[in-house]
Amino acid sequence: MVPAREDGFQETFLGENRWYAIRIHSSMLPKIRYIATYRVAPVSAITHVAEVSKIEPWKDTGKYVLDFKESAKAMTPIPLVPGGRIMAPQAPRYTSFARLQKAKSLDEVF
């Protein structure tokens, strides 16, 4: 899951079917199959998910670019719970696709 501001979400996640400059630990690279986006305030929810087709190094930054197999799909929003266990995400977080599908709030995603 990656946090995204509205302009980057619209232009890159939906417009280019990719997301880049993501810090990913090398041990996690073979495990990443999907990417979800948490849209920051005022949306404050995970709203879209995409299947990842490839992961490549991003320039010489030590970060990566994730290309999607197809356009990201809208999902039932998974909202941030005010005062909940999980704070608004500020950086990428790992979870499973199964947990993402079952979650009713961000507290259940991680």
N, C-alpha and C positions, 0 to 999 in steps of 0.2 A: 504494500500500500504506500502510495506517495501522496504528500500534500500538494495541492495546486491552487494557485490564484486563478481567478476567472479568465483573465486574458491568456495565460499560458495553457489553461485547460482547453479553451475553445480553439486556439491557434494550433497547438501542438498535439495534445492528447486526442482531440477529435479531428482537427484539420490535417495533421500529418500522419496520424496513426502510429505515433511513436512517443517516447519520453526519454529525455537525455540528461546527462550530467548527474547520474545517480551513483551514490557511493554504495557499492555492494561488496561484501566480504567474499573473497575468492572461493571459500568453501560453500557459499550459497549459490553460486552461478549455475551449477547443474540442476539445482532444485527449483529454480524459478520457472513456472509455467504460465502464470497469469500475473497481471498487474491491475490493481484497483486504484482509483483516485479518490482522495478525501478532498472535497472542495471547501476551502476556508470560508469564514464568515462573509456574507450572511447565510450561505447555504449550510455550512457546518455539518456535512454528512458525506459518507461514501456514496457515490451516485452511479459510477460506471466501472466496468471491468472489461479487460481485453486479454485474449490469449496471446502469449509472446511467441513470435516466430524465430527471432534471433537476438542475441546479446553480443555487442561488440564494444571494444574500448572506445572511449570518447576522447579524441585528440590525444594529447599527452598529459592528461589530468589525473589518471588513476581512477577515473569514473567511467561509467558505461552508458550506452544508448540501447534502449529496448525497442525493437520494431515489432509491430503487432501483425498477426496473421490476417486479421480483418478489422473493420471499424469496431471501436469500443461499443459495448452494449449497455444501455441504460438498465439499471436494476432498481428494485425498491430501495429508496434511500435508507441508509443505516446512519442514524443521527448521533451526534455528540450529546451526551447526557449532562446538562448543567449540574455541576457538583458531583459528577460521577467519578468512578475510579480512574478512568482514562482521561487525560487532558487532551486538548486539541493537538493533533500531531504536528510536529515541527520538522520532522525528518522521516525518511523511509522506515517502515516497520514491516517485519515478516509475520505472516499468518498462513493458515492453510485455506485452500479454496472451500473446503467443507465448512470450516468455521465461518467464513465469509457468507456462505449461502444460508446458514442457520441463524445468523446474528440479527437481532432486532435493534441493537444499539451498539455503539462503539465499545462499550464495556464488555460485550460478548465476543468481539472480534479478536482480541488479544489475550 
